[in-house]
Amino acid sequence: MTTLTRTITIEAPVEVVFDVLRDPAALMGEGALGAGVHDVERTPDGLGTTFSWETRVFGVHVAGTSEYTEVVPDRRLVL
């Protein structure tokens, strides 16, 4: 398993940022990472939400499946 950690600072209320991060299309696609997101299966509280994604990195096709494994509202989201 590969671990990727990314830290950024966003000038917005935490509630707004967290709501966006809970949306796989907003998190991985739509310009954020430019990945195509599909097969999204959401859960009401976010925990266990899964989705598949694919993109190109340096011209190489990369694809995967992600799952939200920890969701602490307005604090932490692990996938």
Backbone as CSV, one residue per row, in Angstrom:
resi,resn,N_x,N_y,N_z,CA_x,CA_y,CA_z,C_x,C_y,C_z
1,MET,0.844,-1.163,0.000,0.000,0.000,0.000,0.896,1.235,0.000
2,THR,0.502,2.221,-0.779,1.228,3.476,-0.850,0.493,4.519,-0.037
3,THR,1.247,5.339,0.676,0.665,6.408,1.457,1.055,7.735,0.836
4,LEU,0.069,8.585,0.629,0.299,9.916,0.109,-0.239,10.896,1.125
5,THR,0.601,11.812,1.562,0.181,12.838,2.507,0.340,14.188,1.840
6,ARG,-0.690,15.004,1.957,-0.655,16.328,1.341,-1.265,17.314,2.315
7,THR,-0.587,18.414,2.556,-1.071,19.437,3.466,-1.143,20.760,2.719
8,ILE,-2.293,21.422,2.827,-2.449,22.747,2.239,-3.227,23.617,3.220
9,THR,-3.122,24.917,3.057,-3.883,25.859,3.862,-4.924,26.516,2.976
10,ILE,-6.166,26.503,3.427,-7.272,27.078,2.671,-7.923,28.154,3.526
11,GLU,-8.042,29.333,2.978,-8.657,30.453,3.696,-10.177,30.382,3.567
12,ALA,-10.802,29.500,4.351,-12.253,29.343,4.354,-12.651,28.672,5.665
13,PRO,-13.903,28.820,6.073,-14.365,28.146,7.292,-14.230,26.626,7.158
14,VAL,-13.846,25.979,8.229,-13.605,24.533,8.203,-14.846,23.764,7.747
15,GLU,-16.041,24.230,8.105,-17.262,23.529,7.714,-17.417,23.491,6.195
16,VAL,-17.082,24.575,5.541,-17.187,24.657,4.080,-16.171,23.716,3.436
17,VAL,-14.947,23.756,3.917,-13.887,22.912,3.364,-14.227,21.444,3.571
18,PHE,-14.680,21.087,4.746,-14.982,19.690,5.041,-16.108,19.165,4.167
19,ASP,-17.131,19.973,3.921,-18.228,19.552,3.045,-17.722,19.260,1.638
20,VAL,-16.799,20.070,1.138,-16.235,19.831,-0.193,-15.424,18.539,-0.195
21,LEU,-14.605,18.321,0.828,-13.759,17.128,0.884,-14.569,15.837,0.982
22,ARG,-15.756,15.901,1.529,-16.598,14.697,1.624,-17.169,14.288,0.283
23,ASP,-17.058,15.154,-0.737,-17.549,14.864,-2.080,-16.389,14.345,-2.931
24,PRO,-16.361,13.035,-3.262,-15.237,12.479,-4.020,-14.950,13.200,-5.337
25,ALA,-15.983,13.660,-6.035,-15.762,14.357,-7.310,-15.040,15.677,-7.074
26,ALA,-15.398,16.388,-6.021,-14.733,17.656,-5.712,-13.315,17.413,-5.199
27,LEU,-13.127,16.352,-4.447,-11.820,16.039,-3.875,-10.817,15.609,-4.934
28,MET,-11.211,14.699,-5.807,-10.275,14.104,-6.767,-10.385,14.686,-8.166
29,GLY,-11.542,15.141,-8.532,-11.763,15.602,-9.904,-11.974,17.094,-9.956
30,GLU,-12.696,17.516,-10.966,-13.091,18.917,-11.121,-11.947,19.895,-10.893
31,GLY,-10.767,19.566,-11.409,-9.652,20.493,-11.318,-8.736,20.273,-10.130
32,ALA,-9.225,19.649,-9.055,-8.384,19.448,-7.878,-7.174,18.592,-8.225
33,LEU,-7.416,17.367,-8.612,-6.352,16.472,-9.074,-6.570,16.081,-10.522
34,GLY,-7.687,16.503,-11.078,-7.982,16.223,-12.476,-8.321,14.782,-12.770
35,ALA,-8.714,14.042,-11.758,-9.037,12.629,-11.955,-10.505,12.474,-12.347
36,GLY,-10.768,11.477,-13.152,-12.137,11.091,-13.439,-12.634,10.230,-12.296
37,VAL,-13.743,10.567,-11.712,-14.291,9.845,-10.560,-15.565,9.138,-10.989
38,HIS,-15.687,7.851,-10.617,-16.879,7.091,-10.981,-17.144,6.011,-9.944
39,ASP,-18.262,5.343,-10.075,-18.686,4.277,-9.152,-18.684,4.746,-7.698
40,VAL,-19.197,5.937,-7.462,-19.245,6.495,-6.103,-20.365,5.821,-5.330
41,GLU,-20.044,5.308,-4.151,-21.037,4.731,-3.233,-20.885,5.454,-1.908
42,ARG,-21.795,6.409,-1.666,-21.724,7.235,-0.462,-22.482,6.603,0.699
43,THR,-22.023,6.911,1.889,-22.736,6.545,3.107,-23.222,7.834,3.756
44,PRO,-24.248,7.786,4.593,-24.804,9.009,5.178,-23.787,9.847,5.962
45,ASP,-22.916,9.202,6.733,-21.948,9.964,7.533,-20.578,10.062,6.857
46,GLY,-20.436,9.465,5.680,-19.174,9.525,4.942,-18.268,8.328,5.168
47,LEU,-18.266,7.760,6.364,-17.416,6.613,6.674,-17.800,5.425,5.799
48,GLY,-16.818,4.873,5.085,-17.083,3.752,4.207,-17.454,4.151,2.784
49,THR,-17.559,5.448,2.509,-17.804,5.911,1.141,-16.671,5.410,0.253
50,THR,-17.001,4.858,-0.903,-15.979,4.352,-1.823,-16.189,4.959,-3.208
51,PHE,-15.102,5.004,-3.981,-15.178,5.484,-5.350,-13.941,5.038,-6.112
52,SER,-14.086,4.964,-7.412,-12.965,4.655,-8.296,-12.559,5.935,-9.007
53,TRP,-11.307,6.015,-9.384,-10.792,7.206,-10.053,-9.712,6.814,-11.054
54,GLU,-9.480,7.703,-12.004,-8.402,7.488,-12.965,-7.916,8.832,-13.494
55,THR,-6.632,8.891,-13.783,-6.017,10.112,-14.290,-4.750,9.749,-15.053
56,ARG,-4.035,10.745,-15.505,-2.744,10.550,-16.158,-1.705,11.334,-15.371
57,VAL,-0.580,10.687,-15.079,0.539,11.319,-14.388,1.753,11.176,-15.284
58,PHE,2.277,12.288,-15.760,3.406,12.273,-16.693,3.125,11.374,-17.893
59,GLY,1.870,11.402,-18.355,1.483,10.629,-19.527,1.162,9.171,-19.261
60,VAL,1.256,8.739,-18.010,0.988,7.344,-17.650,-0.394,7.255,-17.002
61,HIS,-1.200,6.307,-17.480,-2.533,6.089,-16.921,-2.401,5.518,-15.511
62,VAL,-3.072,6.157,-14.553,-3.077,5.706,-13.163,-4.528,5.604,-12.727
63,ALA,-4.881,4.512,-12.060,-6.259,4.316,-11.603,-6.256,3.654,-10.239
64,GLY,-7.327,3.859,-9.507,-7.422,3.234,-8.193,-8.821,3.318,-7.639
65,THR,-8.978,2.736,-6.470,-10.221,2.792,-5.720,-9.888,3.314,-4.339
66,SER,-10.695,4.217,-3.841,-10.457,4.812,-2.528,-11.667,4.619,-1.632
67,GLU,-11.405,4.630,-0.329,-12.471,4.499,0.668,-12.188,5.452,1.808
68,TYR,-13.229,6.125,2.299,-13.089,6.987,3.474,-13.075,6.065,4.700
69,THR,-11.923,5.962,5.349,-11.762,5.032,6.470,-11.879,5.704,7.839
70,GLU,-11.827,7.021,7.844,-12.032,7.762,9.096,-12.651,9.101,8.748
71,VAL,-13.736,9.430,9.431,-14.405,10.705,9.216,-14.734,11.295,10.582
72,VAL,-14.073,12.386,10.919,-14.363,13.145,12.132,-14.811,14.522,11.646
73,PRO,-16.115,14.788,11.678,-16.646,16.013,11.090,-15.876,17.272,11.499
74,ASP,-15.560,18.061,10.489,-14.868,19.342,10.648,-13.463,19.205,11.256
75,ARG,-12.907,17.978,11.281,-11.588,17.756,11.859,-10.668,16.928,10.988
76,ARG,-11.168,15.760,10.541,-10.282,14.794,9.899,-11.041,13.907,8.930
77,LEU,-10.423,13.683,7.776,-10.974,12.761,6.785,-9.805,11.941,6.250
78,VAL,-9.893,10.634,6.386,-8.815,9.741,5.937,-9.382,8.842,4.856
79,LEU,-8.648,8.753,3.717,-9.074,7.830,2.692,-7.901,7.047,2.185
